[in-house]
Amino acid sequence: MKRSVKPMYSAPTVDAARAALDEMTEVWGKKYGAIIRLWESAWEEFTPFLSYDSEIRQVSCCTNAIESLNARYRRAVRPRGHFPTEQAALKCLYLVTRSLDPTGVGRLRWTMRWKPALDAFAITFRDRWPNAESY
């Protein structure tokens, strides 16, 4: 089913995405009718997503980096149980974040991997992206 959903996310137009949904309905409609109904009922909320550049859509669909960071935060916070102040908790999370790349060497690799998405964000959201020129 995953292979049937991907053409909807990567479709260049709403009509192409709708054709992909119709194809998915033909293939999976009987077995996974609830999922098809969910897509049908949320279609109007999904279609504005297709107006973004493909680079932005690719970043929006993938949550691996966010999930990885959240897992690291949980591993750091769970053994401590509680923090005396909110500032102590924020400092712990800050140190976990810094420990991901303590020397900053990975920053260049990260920037090159994210460059197309950062450029697309800077163009699409230039009014909300104050430092767009630095990318």
N, C-alpha and C positions, 0 to 999 in steps of 0.2 A: 504494500500500500504506500510505503514511503516513496517509491519511485513514481507513483501516480500523483502524489501531492507536489513534488518538485516542479513539474511543468507549470503549475499554477503560480508558484512564487517567482519563477524566472520568466514568466510570460511578458512580452514587450507591451502588450495592450490588454485592456479589460476583455475584449472579445476573444483574444487568444486564451486568456485565463479561463473564461467561461467555457470555451471548447474543451480545455483540459479537464474542467470539472465535469462536463457532460460525459467525457470519455471515462473518467474515474467512476462516475455513476453507473455506466454500463458494465464496467468490469467488477466493481466492488459493491454495487448497490444492494444486492440481495444479502450478501454476507455481512456487510457493515452499514446497514441502513441508518442507524443512529448517527454515525459519523457524517454520512451524506446529508442528513437533515440538519446537522449542526453547521456544516459548510453553507447550506442553502439559507439558513436563518441568519448567519453572520456575514453574508455576501456583501451587503452594503457597507459594513464596517471594514471589510477586507480590501475593497477596491481602491480606496485612497492610497493604500500602501503601494499600489502599482504605479503611481505617478512619480515615485522617487527613482533616482538612477539605480542601475543594477548594483553598483558598489555599495550604496546605502542599504539596499534590500539584503544583500549578502551579509553585511554586518548585523543587521537587525534580526535575521533568522538564526544566527549562530550565537548561542549563549555559553559556549564552552569556557571562554575566558572569565566570564562573570561567575559561573558555577565554580570554577577552580579557585578564584579569589575568595568566594564565600566559604568554601570548604577549608581554606587555610585560616580564615578568620575564626571559624568554629573550632578548629584544632587548637588555636591559641587561647580562646576564651573559655572553653569547656573546663580545662583542668583548674582554672583559677576560681571558678564558681561565682564570685562576685567581685566588684571593684569598689573601693572606698568612695570614689567620686566619678562623675562623668568624664572629667578630664583624664583620669587614670585609664579609663576604658578606651578613650580616643587615642591616647598615647600608645597603648598596646596595639590597636589596629594600625596606627601609623607605622610602628616598628615592623609589624608583619608585612605591610605593603613595601616598606623600604628594603626588607630582607629579600624580596623577590629579585631585585637587581641592585645589590649594594654598591657596586662600582659605577653603575650607569653605562656599562659596556653594551648591554643588551638594548639600550635605547635606540641606537642606530639601526639595529636589526628590526626592532619593533616599528620604527618609523618607516622603513622601507617596505615592510609587509603591509602597513596600514596606509601608505601614501595615497593610493587611489581613493580609498574611502574618505580619508581626511580632506582631499581635494574636493570630492563631491559634497561633503558636509559644508566646506567653506563656501562653495558656490551656492548651494541650495539655501543655506541658513546664514548668509553673509551679514544680515542685520543682527543676528544673535551670536555671531562668532567674532569677537573683538580682535583676536590675534591671528586672523586668517592668513595674513601675509607671511607669518613666520613658518608656515608649512610649505 
